Every structure is written in C-alpha cells, then in structure tokens.
Amino acid sequence: MTEPSGRREEVLRQAGELFAAKSIAGTTVRDIGDAAAMLPGSLYHHFRSKDAIVRELLERYMVAIREDLEGVLSSAPDTLSAIRGLVRQTLTLIAEHPHVTSMYRSDHQYLREHDLLQPVEETTSKVRSLWMETIEAGVADGTLRDDVPTDVIYQTMRDTLWATHRWPTRENYSTDELADLLVRILLDGSARRAGTPSDA
C-alpha cells in the first residue's frame, strides 16, 4: 500500500506533467486525480484545491533554485567561476524540473491572476539579488564590462537561460556543454575578434 507521503508526491508529479502539457487553466482536479489514480475526494485529502498544488510545486521549485545558487556562490573562488556556476546550475535545475519550469514560464498570467506569485516573491527577489550582486562584483573587479548596465546583463542572462528549455536543439547538448557555450557567448560575445582568421 502506498504511503500518504508517496501519494502526495505522486499527485505533485502528475499535476506538474499535466500543467506543462495542458496549462494550469486547462487542467482540472479530476484530470489530476485520474492521472494519479485517485478519486477527487481522496485528492482533496492531500490538497484543498488545484491552486494549492500549484503553490506547493512553485514554492519547492523556487526554494531549490535559491538554495542551489547559494551553494554555488559559497564555493566559487572568483567572480568568473561564480558566473559560470550560476549558469550551469540554472541549466541543471531547468533540466531536473522541466514541467515546473514550463508551468512557471508559460502560465505566468494565471499565477499572477490567482495570487500565486506572492508566496514566492521573497525567494524570487533573493534569487535576483544573488545574480545582481555577482554581476556587480564582476563589473567592479573588471571581469565584466562596465559600459552596459548591470540590469541589462542580468536580464539577458536570465532570459537566455530560461528560454533554453524550449529550444528544439536543446537535447543535442549536455548541461555542461550548453553551459560552456552560453558562458562563451554571454561573456565573450559572438562577434569575431579582429585578427581572428575565418574558418571559411
């Protein structure tokens, strides 16, 4: 017999997959119950509503992001290593939580309208601060250029990383390979440097 905690985890897993495939609004409690092989009454024993399921998925996700990024920064020996670590760990989290990533990125309007972003606002703000403080440190020590506003650097890095889960070529690269490529583009640029011979 499946333990209650195991049933709860199964509900979360099935709900995450459904939200990613059908959207939150397009998924009903009955859909989730059917996927988890539970009657609606039994499901309500674990979660009082669909939005309660969404809230727990989102809270777990954002806490994992914050804790993992804090771990990266605590062990980084320098700013460049910190930036590389943030990029790699963000890609790792996206790969480990594809359904919640899709839900968070695609259903932002639903989350906002149902007041589901507010519970994770503090954690979201902390994640942004971790990035901004690292970028600002990079500008200060000369690792990053100082002629581009730090918020533009941050927004570019953040949006690029989160967009990768929808790239049709994403599966062609391991997380480490993609992290190295993105760091190369984000930090070194894509313009050929003067004096560099063409490959053509």
Number of C-alpha atoms within 10 A of each C-alpha: 5 8 8 11 10 11 18 17 14 17 22 19 17 18 27 25 18 20 23 20 14 12 16 21 12 10 16 15 17 16 16 25 19 15 16 19 16 16 13 14 12 12 22 15 11 16 17 11 13 18 17 14 19 21 19 14 19 22 19 12 18 19 16 14 20 17 12 18 22 15 14 17 19 10 11 15 9 14 21 18 14 21 22 18 21 23 24 22 20 19 21 18 17 21 16 11 13 17 22 23 21 22 24 21 15 15 16 14 13 16 21 11 9 11 12 20 19 13 13 17 13 12 18 17 11 16 18 16 12 15 24 17 12 21 23 20 16 20 18 13 13 11 16 19 15 13 7 10 11 20 13 10 18 17 14 12 18 15 10 13 18 15 13 15 19 10 8 8 9 13 10 9 11 13 20 14 11 19 22 15 12 19 18 13 12 15 16 12 11 9 7 10 9 6 6 7 8 6 4 3
